[in-house]
Amino acid sequence: MPKVNEAVINFAVYENSTEYYGMAEVTLPEISNLTEEVKGAGISGTFESVVLGHLEAMTLTLNFRTLVKDAVALLEPRDHQIDLRVAQQGKDTVSGKTTVTPIKHVMVVKPKKLNPGKVAPASPAEASGEYAVTYWATFIDGEKVLEVDILNFIYLVNGTDYLADVRKALGK
């Protein structure tokens, strides 16, 4: 079915089956591969080699409309499993029908910082928290399309775990 992706209809954030209300928006981590500059005999310059399955540190940002207990609770210095559920709108270009695709992001995070925001009459506080990410899995329409597990050497994209041979070589 030909489809145009249009927008995020809405989303919900959970920890331990508890929904965090008061969420304004979420900024997902950027996936940035580690690189190594290669130069030497037999090549006519330098190039960046992408190190297989190794990533720079990832950060999740949660923005709250106001400072709430949920935001403070996420400051506890421990692993938090965050479940972000998204309803994404599309359009079937043949039938003209609107479609809804479920997207789920599951992350294990630790708090880096909490910004309690500002205090002003009749306005949001714009509180936010930043969290270090060690695990991230993404499911689109129920299918796991991404799994990054820094601590367990997993780098799965579209069904292929690119670190499987590395784990084997390391005896893991």
N, C-alpha and C positions, 0 to 999 in steps of 0.2 A: 504494500500500500504506500504510494507516494505521500510524504508527510512533511509539513513545515513545522518546526519547533517555534513556539511563539513566546512563552513566558512561564515564570514560576507563578502558579496560582496562589499557593501558600505553603507554609512549612511548620513543623513542630519539632522541638528539641526535647529529648528525654534523657534522664539518667535513672537507672534502676526502676524503670517503668513509671517514673514520675515526670510529668510534663512540666517544663519550665515556661510559665506564662510570663508575659512582659518582655518577650524577646522582640527586638526591633529588626535585627538582621544578623547574618553570620557571614564571615569571610573565611572561606575554606583555605587550607594550606596550599602553598605553591609547591609543586614537585620540581625540584631542580637537581639534576644529576651532578655528581662530583666529576671533575675533569682533571686531567694531568697533561701538562705540556710535554710533547714528545719532540726530541731533536736528536740528531746523531748521524753517524755514518750511513750512507746509502739513501738518505732523503734530502731533498733540496730546500730545506727550511724547517719550520716547526708547524705542528698542528695540535689541536686539543683532542685528546682521547677521552671518551666518556667511559668512566669506570663502571662496569656492569653492575647494576642493581644498587649502587651506593649513592646516597642522597645527602644533600645539605639538610640542616635542621629544618623541620616543618613547624609552623605555628598556626593554630586555630584562633580566630578572634570572634568572640560573642559580644554583641552589642545589646544592651538592655535599655529600655525607655527610662527607667528609674532604677535607683539602687534598691535592690530587693534581697531578701534572705537567700534566695537561690543563687544569686551572684556571689554573695559572701561564702556560702557553703562550698562553691567550686574553688575557693581559695584554700581549702583544707589540703595540706601537703601530702597528697597520696594520689594514686592512679584513679582517674574517673573515666568510666565508660560512657561516652556520649553517643546517642542515637539520634541522628538528624533525618527526619522524614520529609520528603518534598513531593508535592503534587505539581507536575509539569504539564503545561497545556501545549497541545499541538493541533494541527488541522490536517485532516485527510483531504488532499487536494482534488481527489476524484469525487468523493461523495459530498464534500463540503462540511462534514461533521467535525465537531470539536472532539479531540481525544485527550485523555488524561493518562500520563505515564508516571508510575511511582518510582521514585529514586530514594534510596536509603544510603546514608553514610554512617558507618560505625567507626568510632575513633576511641583510642585510649590516650588520655591526655593527663598532664600534670600542670598545675598553675604556675605561670611565670609572673603575672602581675594583675592587679585589679585597679582600674581607674574609676573611682566612685562618681566621677562626672561633676556637674555643676548644680548649683541651687539658684533658681530664678523663678519668679512668680509665673504661673500659668504656662510652664514650658517643661519639656522633658529634661531629665538629668543627663541623659546620654552617657550612662555608665557603661564600662566595657571591661572585658577580661581577655588576657592572652594566655594561651596554653600550649605547652610543648607537646607535640604529637609523636608517639612511638609506634602506633598502629593505626592503619586506615584501610577500611574495606568499603567499596562502593558497589551497590546493586542497582541495576537499571532494569525495571520490569521483572524483578525477581532473580535476575541473572548476575552473578558476581563478575564484574568486569575489571575490578582493580583490587589488589590486596598488597599493601606495603607493611611489612612487619620488620622493623629495623633490628629488633633484638633477636629474632629467630631466622634471619637471612631469607626472607620471602619477598619476592618482587614479582607479583603475578599481574599480567596485563592480558585481557581477553583470553583467558584460559591457559596461558603459558607462564610457568614459573621460571623466570630467567635466572634465578639463583639456585636451581635444583642441582646443577652440576658443580657449583661452588660448594654447596653443603656436602655433596658427595666427596669432593676432593678434600674437604676439611674433616671428614669423618663425623659429620653431624646428621 
